[in-house]
Amino acid sequence: MQKKSILKHSIMFVFLVCMLFIVSCAKDETDDTTTTTSEEVVIPVDPTLFIAEGLSQSITKETRTLSNGSSVECYKIVTKNTPTEHTMGPWCPTNITDGADKGGVWFEGGKLYDVDGAFIKNLATFYSDAVWKLYNTDGSIKVTNTKAACEAAARPNVDAAYNNYCVECQPSYTTGIKKTFYIPVKPVKLSSSASIQGMGAVVGVAFNGVNFDPPAPTSAILGAHTLAPMDDNGGHVNTMAGYHYHAATGKTKKITQADGHAAMIGYAMDGYGLYERLSASGTEYTDLDANRGHSDATRGYHYHVAAAGTNSFINSFRGAQGSYVITL
């Protein structure tokens, strides 16, 4: 009887040890799954970062349909489209003797050039095309100086009367314009990146309420032997979109980062943050994906804009985009 009792207790002990081992293994497997499948840090849009003076009304929330068909909570950001931290212009110099302070900038081959009088005078050499001549015999530069001239020249099919002109549109031509951005409160990652569409599309918005636009149609502009400079802030005007940016030149509001990471300059239309190209110490990020983004524990996934001379900000969207409406 004593032997049977010892055997019984031994069997029970082995059984309990096995059960504990199974439970322990199951717990370990569950922990591993949680760790390996945990989502990355997702940083919601912070509406308090926008400059209040640039808004037409307080930022609110509204359920909207994103580009992928999903309905989510978005921030409704209505702006005056007028930067408050910098002035707009100038764009075109008026004489071939003018210095860089009288003109804006132009991009070519990934570089940014000052549009001064000498640049205008040298265009035939710059583009290896003798047809270029935006100035008269007295040295004065042909500039679009009315709204009608602006509308005729600042379009893909440039009016032939304005070939060989420096195209300049004034902000006063679009006085009262409002822009409404619907941006998801929390970014919604797509299964694959989405391309940035052409005319009428928007890449994102600066904290002053001005939009970051897709590449300017330089082929159409240069094809008519016209030049449509941006100001030193990377922006210019057309009567359909008002003032907008094609380059990030460091003149808009930025949020510096305590760890020396590049400063934040706005949000993309998918809700991910837009940051300057270089870190505070001036280094380039080498781990960016095809969209021009990467992720870290502090900022989650975010983009770094391209060099100002590239006529672009990011290459594609990682997330589903909100929408954008212009009210004239």
N, C-alpha and C positions, 0 to 999 in steps of 0.2 A: 504494500500500500504506500509505503514511504517513497519507493522508487517511482511509482506511478505519479505521485504528487509532485516529485522533483521534475519528472519528465513533462508533466502538464504545465508547471510554472515556466520551464525552459522554453516550451513551445510558445507560451503567451509572451514571454520576453522577446523572442525572436520576431514574433508577429508585430509587437509594438515598435521594435526597432525599424522593421521594414516599413511600417506605416509612417513613422516619423521621417524616414528617408524619402518616401514618395512625396509626402507633403512638402518637405524641404525642397525637393527637386522642382515640384510644381510651382512653389513660390519663387524659386530662382528663375524659372522660365518666364513667369509672369513679369518679374522685375525687368528681365532683359528685353522683353517685348515692349514694355512701357518706355524704356530708355531708347531703343532703336527706332520706335515709331513716333516718338514725341515730335510735335510740330515745332518749327522754328519760331523765334520771337517775331510776333506781328505787332507793329507799332501803329496805333490808330492815328488818323489825321488830327492835328492840334489846331483848332480854329483860332486860338488866341495868338498865334504867330502872325496873323495877317494884320497889316497896318489899318487901323480903324478909319483913318481919314480917306483911305482909298476905297472904302465900301459904301454902297448906296443904301444898304440896310444891314441890320444885324444878321449874322450867319445863323441859319436854322437847319433843322433836319427834315428830310422828306424821303419817302420811299420812291425809288426810281428804278428803271430797268437799265441794266448795264449792257455792254456790247455783246456779252455772251448769252443774253436773254434772262439772266437771273434778276430778281427784284430784291434789292437790299436797301438799307438805310444809307442815305447820302447826305453830305453837307451841301446846302444851297448857298453859294457864295456869289453875291451880286456886287460887281465892282464898277467904279466910275471910269476905269481904264485910264487913269491919270496917275503917273508915279508921283509920290510926294517926297522921296528921298533924293531925287535928282531932276534936273531940267531936261527937256527934250530938245534935240538938235544941237548944233547945226548939222546940215547934211552936205549941201553942195557949196563949194567956194564960188565966188562970183568973178574972179580974175585969176589968170595963171600966175600972178605974183603973190597970191594969198598964201599964208602959212597954214599949218595944220590946225590951228585954233579956229579957222573959218570953215572947216569941212569936217566930215565924219570919217568912216572907215569902210573898207571893202575887202572881201575875202577872195583869195585865189590860190589854188594849189595848197590848201591847208594853212595858209598864212594870212595875217591881217595886215592891211596896208592903210596908212594915213592918206585920205583923199584931200590933198592940198593942191594948190595951183600947179605945182610941178608934176604931180601924178597925172592930173588931167592933160597937161601938155604932152606928156610922154606916153599916152595910151597907145598910139600907133606902134611904138617900139615895144611896149609892154606886152601887147597881144600880137605882135608881128603881123599887123594888118593896117595898111596905109589908109583905109577908109575912115579910121577913127580920127575925128577932129571935133571935139565938143566946144571949141572956142572960136571967136571971130578974129579978124585980122588985128583989131585993137587990143586983143588979149582978154576981152570979156568972155565969160563962159555962158553958154546957152543953158538956162535953167528954167524948168517949168515953174512959173510963178503965179498961176491961177488954179482954181479948183478944176476948171474945164481941161486945162492942159495936163494937170495931174491925172485926171480920169482917163485921158486919151493915151497917156504914156505909161501909166502904172497898171498895165494889164498884159496878159500873155501875148495877145495880138496887138502889139504897139502900133498906134496910128503912124503912118509913114511920115506925117508932117513933123513928128517929134523924134525921128531918127537922129542920132548924134546929139542927144540932149543929156544933161544931168537931171535926173528925175527927182524932184523934191515935192512931197506933199506935206502940208502943214496940219498940225493937230486941230486947228480951228475949223478945218473942213469937216470934221466929225464931232463937233461940239454936242454934248449931251448923250453920247453913246454909252450904253450900259452892256456889260457882259455878265452872263450868268453861267457859273461853273457848277455842275453836279458831280461831286467827287465822293466815292464810297468812303464811309467812315472808317472801315477796315478794308484793306486791300483783299481782293479775291483772286488768288493765283489761278492762272489758266493752265491747261494741260500742255499747251505749247505757246510760244510767244506769238504776239499779234503784231503785224506790220503797222507802221504809221502811214496813214493815208496822205494824199497830196493836198491840193487846194481845199481850204475850208476846215481842215483838221487842226487839232491843237495838241501839242505835246504835254503842256502843263501850265501852271500859273505861278508867277512870282508872288512874294508876300505883299507886294504893292498892288496886286490885282491885275497886272498886265500879263498877257499870255506869252508863253514860249511856243513858237511856231515851228512847223516842219521846215525843211530846207526851202530857201527862196528859189523861184524858178529862174536861175541864172542863165540857162541856155536861151530862154526867150528874151531875157533882158539884153544879153550880150549880142544875140542874133540881130537885134535892131540897132546895134551900136549905141546903146544907152547904158547909163550907169545909174543904179538906184542905191546910193550909199546908205549905210546905217550910221546913226550917231555914235559917239564914243561909248554909249551904254549898250550898244548892240541892237538898237531898235530903229524902226522907221514906220512910216504911215502909208496906208492906202485907204481909199474911201469906203471899202467894203468891210475891213477889219479894224480900222483905226490904228492906233499905235500898238506895235507888237515887237517882240524880240526874235532875232535870228541868231544871236550869239550871246554868250554869258561872258561879260568883260569885268565882272567884279564890282559893278556900280550899284547894284540893287541891294536891298536889305539882306543881311546874312546872319545866321545863327551860329556863332563859333562853338566848337566842341571842346569840352574840358580836357579830353585826352589827346588833343592835337590832330584829330581827324579833320578832314576837309569840312568847311562850313556848309551849312544847309542854306539853300536859296529858294526853295519852294516845293511844290508837289506836282508829280506827274498826274495825268488824268485817271490813272488807275489807283491813286492813293498812296503810292510809294514815294518816299522822299527823294528830292533832287538835291544833290550836293555838288560843290565845286569840284573841278577836275583834280586839283592838287591838295595835298595835306597842308597843314599849317607850316610845316617845314619846307614845303615846296617839292615834295616827292610825288611821283606818279604811282597810281595803283596798278599793279601788274596781274591781279587775280580777277579782273572783271570778266563777266560772261559776255555772250554775244549781244545782250541787250545794253551793255555798259553798266551792269550792276553786280553787287556782291552783298554778302550778309555778315553781320556781326551781332554779338549779344546785346549791344547797347542800342543800335539803330534798326535791328532786324534787316530785312532786305531793303536795299536802296540803290539809287542810280548815282553815277558820277558823270557830269556833262563832258562833252568832248571839247577839244580846243576851240577857241573862238573862231579861228580861221577856217574851220571845216564846214561851216554852214549847216550845223546840226547840233543837237543836244544829246539825244540817246538814239540807239539804232532800232529798237522795237520795245513793245510793252510786255512786261511779264504778267501783268494782271488785266482783268476785265475793266474796260474804261467806262467812265461816266460820260455825261454829255455836256454840250456847250451851246449857248444861245446868245446871239447878238441882237440888241434892241437899239435901233437908231432914233 
